[in-house]
Amino acid sequence: MFSFLKKNSSEPAGEKPGGWFSRLKSGLARTSGQFTDLFSRGGGIDDDLYEELETILITADVGMDATRALLADLRHHVKEHRLSEASQMKEALAHCLLKLLKPLAQPLQATTHKPFVIMMVGVNGAGKTTSIGKLAKYLQGQGLSVMLAAGDTFRAAAREQLMTWGERNNVTVIAQQSGDAAAVIYDAVQSAQARNIDVVLADTAGRLTTQAHLMEEIKKVKRVIAKVLPDAPHEVLLVLDANTGQNALSQVKAFDEALGVTGLILTKLDGTAKGGVIAAIAHTRDREHPIPVRFIGVGEGLDDLRPFVAEDFIAALLGLDE
């Protein structure tokens, strides 16, 4: 039996019932319930079972291509291990999912440079600014000093929201009433150097991937950061709303081509998210060079952003403790 059937490695010691893993499990309950219903009916493993499983995977946002590849691997596993009962399929599927998702579980290492500059990007409404506030709290918990750069100069509300997160985390926010994003972030990096700050979290305005002029502008922001600090930004984090489903794939492709995305944050897994889009993302990339899922978010609280742990995610997605 897999270890993640017995414990959840990202659940902090002593966390009460209803803690982080419980919220993740609750957020993915719709999908896990479908898997549990299918595999608990009894009977053997036949084409009908595979057909129903294919439907569940596709409706869970795994996508057609990833679903076909996953089912091919599952059929091989079933044959190799001579499985015959539907009740054995949940653990078999967990095994195949773990092979697919494990390469994505690469924690953020923010100590390789000082200041370590993280550029946050994404479409409108994905949860960038909120994720910055939570990420600041997480990094502070790692013993790192943090500065925020209010690079979303299009929306006054975004600047104000970031200032509020700064107050909650007791960190400095570099902002301007007007001006462009590149100038704000340039100033923030210079200030971080002067103050000996460990990490700069740079917010940027949300933009649709079809808005060519805005995608060009964000490329400029990255170039300007490199002028003040030649090897920066050290991390380009793309924030994805877990509820966007297969649209997340086109967002990853567009932002990666424009900026070279180094990591993903998947937000809003506490809502109506189906969860399978992580498998779709994993399938689209070379297994040797995946874009890591650095964090997943399951709520609005400061502590609701946690590093992605493949075992925990699969346990919640499949309802392995049920």
Secondary structure, DSSP 4 states (H G I P E B T S, - for coil): --GGGT--TTS-TTPPTTSHHHHHHHHTHHHHHHHHHHHTS-SB--HHHHHHHHHHHHHTT--HHHHHHHHHHHHHHHHHTT--BGGGHHHHHHHHHHHHHGGG-------SSSSEEEEEE-STTSSHHHHHHHHHHHHHHTT--EEEE----S-HHHHHHHHHHHHHHT-EEE--SSS-HHHHHHHHHHHHHHHT-SEEEE------TT-HHHHHHHHHHHHHHHHHSTT--SEEEEEEEGGGTTHHHHHHHHHHHHH---EEEEE-TTTT---THHHHHHHHS-TTS---EEEEE-SSSTT-EEE--HHHHHHHHHTTT-
